[in-house]
Amino acid sequence: MEQQRYAAALRSLRLRRWVVWGLLFACIAVGKISGWSKDLPRYTLEMTLALTVGALLWSAAFRCPRCLKFFRWGRTKFNPLTSKCVHCQLPVGAKPD
């Protein structure tokens, strides 16, 4: 049961990472396309940026399955690129204790 909870939580973390990276690349692509094409509405780039910021916040709000604290930030630390919990050092591919 515990192993399934860890697996589901870490699968959710990977999904959040993929969404963030996908939207970051989409922002770059939309920015390039909007520079070439004047027919593209301006709000397209703004919406892509807003979605990217929302995805970054969604990803930053992930809670560690072991300690139940925020995975990427603590009182004095914030590491958006970490592969370990900043509190209990649980690696992304870890099995439950």
N, C-alpha and C positions, 0 to 999 in steps of 0.2 A: 504494500500500500504506500509506504513512504517513498519507495523507489519510483512509483508511478507519479507521485506528487512532484518529486524532483525533476523527473523527465518532462512532465507537462510544463513546469515553470521554466526550465531551461530551453524548451522548444519555443515558448512564448518570447523569451529573450532573443533567441535567434531570429524569430519572425520580426520582432521590433527592429533589430539591426538591419535586416534586409529591406524593410520598408523605408528606414531612414536613408540608407545608401541609394535605393532606387529613386527616392524623391530628390536627393541631392544631385544625382545625375540628370534627372528630369529638369531640375532648375537650370542646370548648365545648358542643356539642350534647348529649353524654351528661351533662355536668354540669348543664345546664339541665333535661333530662328527669328526672334523678335527684332534682333539687330538687322537681319537681312530683309525681312518682310514687314512692310508698313501696313499690310492688311490685317495682321494679327492684332486682336484687341489688347490694349495695355493691361487690362485686368487679368489676362491669362498668366503673365509672369507674376503678378502680385498674388494671385490665388495659389500658384505653385509654391511661392515663398512662404505663404501662410500655412499651407499644408505641411511643408518641410519643418517649420518651427513647431507646429502641433505634433508632428511625429517625433521630433527631438525631445519634446517635453514628455510625450507618452513613453518613450524609451527610457528617459531619465527617471521616471516614476516607477520603474520595475523594482520589486522587492525581492530580496534574497530568500530562497526557500528554507535556508537553515536558520538564519538569525532574524528574519522578517523585517530587516531594516532596508533602507534604500541601497540598492546594489552599487550605484556609482557615486553617491555623495554621502558625506557625513558632516559633522559640525565644522570641521576645519579642512576637510578634503573634498575635492570633486575631480573625478577622472572619467570623462565621457568615453574614453577608448579602452578602459580596463577590461581584462578578461577574468578578473577575480573580484570578489566582493571587497569593498574597501574596509569593511568591519571585521568579518570572520575569515577572509582570504579564501572563500569557497571558489574553486575554479569552475569555469563554465561547463566542462565535461565531467564534473565530479559525480560520484555515487554517494548515496546517503550513508551516514555513519552507522 
